Amino acid sequence: MSAEHPARAAGLASQAAVRARDKDAWVALFAADGIVEDPIGPSGFDPEGKGHRGPEAIAAFWEKAIAKTDSIEFLFGDSFACGHEVAFTGVIRSVIGGYRIDAEGVFTYRVDDAGKIAALRAFWEVDRATATATPVG
């Protein structure tokens, strides 16, 4: 996938920061009023389903959802860029607590005019992902 589109470039940079376990670089990719909805709606990461808005809330999301994993892979087959947005399709594979979990879905990034992430939205189902849990090793 080429990164020539601003939203695609931001999405790829986000994925690279997560793979590198670089919280500061990841948070810095977001606009000051950026939001993370991963997954969209109420979840264990976001009981009220309102998303995580602003640098402090996005950093707190990292601690709840990303820092607790042993690894994260982005197994995306394709992406579709339109306007200020891109949608990646595929699987986010996480290893946590000795289990591999695959969250299949659609993962979108919307950027502002400066190329900062205004919204990261993840369309995946917790129950479906949990059902994929398999022991590692």
Short mmCIF file of the C-alpha atoms (twelve columns), coordinates in Angstrom:
data_MODEL
# 
_entry.id   MODEL 
# 
loop_
_atom_site.group_PDB 
_atom_site.id 
_atom_site.type_symbol 
_atom_site.label_atom_id 
_atom_site.label_alt_id 
_atom_site.label_comp_id 
_atom_site.label_asym_id 
_atom_site.label_seq_id 
_atom_site.Cartn_x 
_atom_site.Cartn_y 
_atom_site.Cartn_z 
_atom_site.pdbx_PDB_model_num 
ATOM 1   C CA . MET A 1   0.000   0.000   0.000  1 
ATOM 2   C CA . SER A 2   1.380   3.338   -1.003 1 
ATOM 3   C CA . ALA A 3   1.310   6.111   1.594  1 
ATOM 4   C CA . GLU A 4   0.756   8.957   -0.912 1 
ATOM 5   C CA . HIS A 5   -2.700  9.834   0.475  1 
ATOM 6   C CA . PRO A 6   -2.512  11.922  3.721  1 
ATOM 7   C CA . ALA A 7   -5.005  9.743   5.611  1 
ATOM 8   C CA . ARG A 8   -3.299  6.544   4.463  1 
ATOM 9   C CA . ALA A 9   0.090   7.973   5.481  1 
ATOM 10  C CA . ALA A 10  -1.283  8.855   8.925  1 
ATOM 11  C CA . GLY A 11  -2.836  5.417   9.305  1 
ATOM 12  C CA . LEU A 12  0.400   3.690   8.357  1 
ATOM 13  C CA . ALA A 13  2.347   5.939   10.746 1 
ATOM 14  C CA . SER A 14  -0.109  5.055   13.522 1 
ATOM 15  C CA . GLN A 15  0.348   1.349   12.864 1 
ATOM 16  C CA . ALA A 16  4.144   1.731   12.798 1 
ATOM 17  C CA . ALA A 17  4.147   3.562   16.152 1 
ATOM 18  C CA . VAL A 18  2.022   0.807   17.709 1 
ATOM 19  C CA . ARG A 19  4.300   -1.927  16.332 1 
ATOM 20  C CA . ALA A 20  7.317   -0.007  17.694 1 
ATOM 21  C CA . ARG A 21  5.567   0.359   21.073 1 
ATOM 22  C CA . ASP A 22  6.164   4.137   20.872 1 
ATOM 23  C CA . LYS A 23  3.325   5.730   22.821 1 
ATOM 24  C CA . ASP A 24  4.653   9.302   22.513 1 
ATOM 25  C CA . ALA A 25  5.030   9.053   18.725 1 
ATOM 26  C CA . TRP A 26  1.519   7.551   18.456 1 
ATOM 27  C CA . VAL A 27  -0.170  10.231  20.561 1 
ATOM 28  C CA . ALA A 28  1.719   12.948  18.632 1 
ATOM 29  C CA . LEU A 29  0.036   11.806  15.390 1 
ATOM 30  C CA . PHE A 30  -3.355  13.046  16.638 1 
ATOM 31  C CA . ALA A 31  -4.891  16.496  16.362 1 
ATOM 32  C CA . ALA A 32  -5.402  18.295  19.690 1 
ATOM 33  C CA . ASP A 33  -9.106  17.389  19.595 1 
ATOM 34  C CA . GLY A 34  -8.576  13.981  17.973 1 
ATOM 35  C CA . ILE A 35  -10.637 10.996  19.036 1 
ATOM 36  C CA . VAL A 36  -10.097 7.249   19.238 1 
ATOM 37  C CA . GLU A 37  -13.138 4.969   19.078 1 
ATOM 38  C CA . ASP A 38  -11.733 1.430   19.267 1 
ATOM 39  C CA . PRO A 39  -14.083 -0.332  19.118 1 
ATOM 40  C CA . ILE A 40  -16.931 2.044   18.352 1 
ATOM 41  C CA . GLY A 41  -19.512 2.111   21.140 1 
ATOM 42  C CA . PRO A 42  -19.376 0.802   24.694 1 
ATOM 43  C CA . SER A 43  -16.607 -1.678  25.513 1 
ATOM 44  C CA . GLY A 44  -14.258 -2.589  28.326 1 
ATOM 45  C CA . PHE A 45  -11.963 0.180   27.067 1 
ATOM 46  C CA . ASP A 46  -14.784 2.747   26.930 1 
ATOM 47  C CA . PRO A 47  -17.823 1.785   29.061 1 
ATOM 48  C CA . GLU A 48  -19.808 4.884   28.029 1 
ATOM 49  C CA . GLY A 49  -19.001 4.457   24.331 1 
ATOM 50  C CA . LYS A 50  -18.078 8.118   23.852 1 
ATOM 51  C CA . GLY A 51  -14.524 7.580   22.622 1 
ATOM 52  C CA . HIS A 52  -11.234 8.944   23.904 1 
ATOM 53  C CA . ARG A 53  -10.812 12.605  22.926 1 
ATOM 54  C CA . GLY A 54  -7.646  14.681  23.289 1 
ATOM 55  C CA . PRO A 55  -4.039  13.753  24.039 1 
ATOM 56  C CA . GLU A 56  -4.555  12.752  27.690 1 
ATOM 57  C CA . ALA A 57  -7.508  10.487  26.935 1 
ATOM 58  C CA . ILE A 58  -5.734  8.981   23.912 1 
ATOM 59  C CA . ALA A 59  -2.646  8.294   26.063 1 
ATOM 60  C CA . ALA A 60  -4.907  6.663   28.676 1 
ATOM 61  C CA . PHE A 61  -6.443  4.482   25.937 1 
ATOM 62  C CA . TRP A 62  -2.912  3.369   25.000 1 
ATOM 63  C CA . GLU A 63  -2.352  2.224   28.575 1 
ATOM 64  C CA . LYS A 64  -5.677  0.338   28.693 1 
ATOM 65  C CA . ALA A 65  -5.602  -1.281  25.259 1 
ATOM 66  C CA . ILE A 66  -2.126  -1.284  23.724 1 
ATOM 67  C CA . ALA A 67  0.406   -1.308  26.581 1 
ATOM 68  C CA . LYS A 68  -1.110  -4.488  28.037 1 
ATOM 69  C CA . THR A 69  -0.466  -6.487  24.865 1 
ATOM 70  C CA . ASP A 70  2.696   -8.451  24.222 1 
ATOM 71  C CA . SER A 71  2.503   -7.693  20.499 1 
ATOM 72  C CA . ILE A 72  0.177   -6.282  17.863 1 
ATOM 73  C CA . GLU A 73  0.209   -7.017  14.124 1 
ATOM 74  C CA . PHE A 74  -1.817  -5.249  11.449 1 
ATOM 75  C CA . LEU A 75  -2.805  -7.825  8.842  1 
ATOM 76  C CA . PHE A 76  -4.582  -5.542  6.409  1 
ATOM 77  C CA . GLY A 77  -5.320  -6.736  2.907  1 
ATOM 78  C CA . ASP A 78  -6.405  -3.446  1.432  1 
ATOM 79  C CA . SER A 79  -7.218  0.198   2.081  1 
ATOM 80  C CA . PHE A 80  -9.552  2.702   0.457  1 
ATOM 81  C CA . ALA A 81  -8.740  6.416   0.592  1 
ATOM 82  C CA . CYS A 82  -11.372 9.074   -0.106 1 
ATOM 83  C CA . GLY A 83  -11.443 12.735  0.840  1 
ATOM 84  C CA . HIS A 84  -9.715  13.127  4.206  1 
ATOM 85  C CA . GLU A 85  -10.245 9.495   5.200  1 
ATOM 86  C CA . VAL A 86  -8.973  5.986   4.662  1 
ATOM 87  C CA . ALA A 87  -10.469 2.619   5.591  1 
ATOM 88  C CA . PHE A 88  -8.215  -0.384  6.141  1 
ATOM 89  C CA . THR A 89  -9.763  -3.857  6.046  1 
ATOM 90  C CA . GLY A 90  -8.373  -6.943  7.690  1 
ATOM 91  C CA . VAL A 91  -7.279  -8.193  11.079 1 
ATOM 92  C CA . ILE A 92  -5.514  -6.712  14.063 1 
ATOM 93  C CA . ARG A 93  -3.789  -9.633  15.785 1 
ATOM 94  C CA . SER A 94  -2.855  -9.143  19.436 1 
ATOM 95  C CA . VAL A 95  -1.034  -11.387 21.854 1 
ATOM 96  C CA . ILE A 96  -1.958  -10.838 25.478 1 
ATOM 97  C CA . GLY A 97  -1.628  -13.079 28.497 1 
ATOM 98  C CA . GLY A 98  -0.441  -16.016 26.431 1 
ATOM 99  C CA . TYR A 99  -3.359  -15.851 23.965 1 
ATOM 100 C CA . ARG A 100 -3.585  -14.676 20.376 1 
ATOM 101 C CA . ILE A 101 -6.732  -12.706 19.548 1 
ATOM 102 C CA . ASP A 102 -7.775  -11.643 16.046 1 
ATOM 103 C CA . ALA A 103 -10.042 -8.620  15.662 1 
ATOM 104 C CA . GLU A 104 -11.351 -8.664  12.102 1 
ATOM 105 C CA . GLY A 105 -12.906 -5.452  10.898 1 
ATOM 106 C CA . VAL A 106 -12.710 -2.092  9.221  1 
ATOM 107 C CA . PHE A 107 -10.354 0.506   10.690 1 
ATOM 108 C CA . THR A 108 -10.723 4.134   9.607  1 
ATOM 109 C CA . TYR A 109 -8.567  7.215   9.972  1 
ATOM 110 C CA . ARG A 110 -9.722  10.775  9.229  1 
ATOM 111 C CA . VAL A 111 -7.117  13.536  9.090  1 
ATOM 112 C CA . ASP A 112 -7.388  17.290  9.365  1 
ATOM 113 C CA . ASP A 113 -5.879  19.738  6.859  1 
ATOM 114 C CA . ALA A 114 -2.488  19.446  8.609  1 
ATOM 115 C CA . GLY A 115 -2.463  15.653  8.221  1 
ATOM 116 C CA . LYS A 116 -3.033  15.012  11.942 1 
ATOM 117 C CA . ILE A 117 -5.429  12.223  12.889 1 
ATOM 118 C CA . ALA A 118 -8.802  13.738  13.743 1 
ATOM 119 C CA . ALA A 119 -10.500 10.375  14.227 1 
ATOM 120 C CA . LEU A 120 -9.435  6.760   14.474 1 
ATOM 121 C CA . ARG A 121 -12.520 4.530   14.402 1 
ATOM 122 C CA . ALA A 122 -12.421 0.747   14.635 1 
ATOM 123 C CA . PHE A 123 -15.370 -1.357  13.503 1 
ATOM 124 C CA . TRP A 124 -14.886 -4.763  15.136 1 
ATOM 125 C CA . GLU A 125 -16.949 -6.968  17.423 1 
ATOM 126 C CA . VAL A 126 -15.583 -7.841  20.859 1 
ATOM 127 C CA . ASP A 127 -17.419 -11.184 21.049 1 
ATOM 128 C CA . ARG A 128 -16.139 -12.273 17.630 1 
ATOM 129 C CA . ALA A 129 -12.573 -11.304 18.532 1 
ATOM 130 C CA . THR A 130 -12.767 -13.037 21.916 1 
ATOM 131 C CA . ALA A 131 -13.982 -16.222 20.204 1 
ATOM 132 C CA . THR A 132 -10.678 -16.368 18.253 1 
ATOM 133 C CA . ALA A 133 -8.540  -16.561 21.426 1 
ATOM 134 C CA . THR A 134 -6.024  -19.372 21.083 1 
ATOM 135 C CA . PRO A 135 -3.031  -20.203 23.286 1 
ATOM 136 C CA . VAL A 136 0.329   -19.064 21.925 1 
ATOM 137 C CA . GLY A 137 3.148   -21.561 21.815 1 
# 
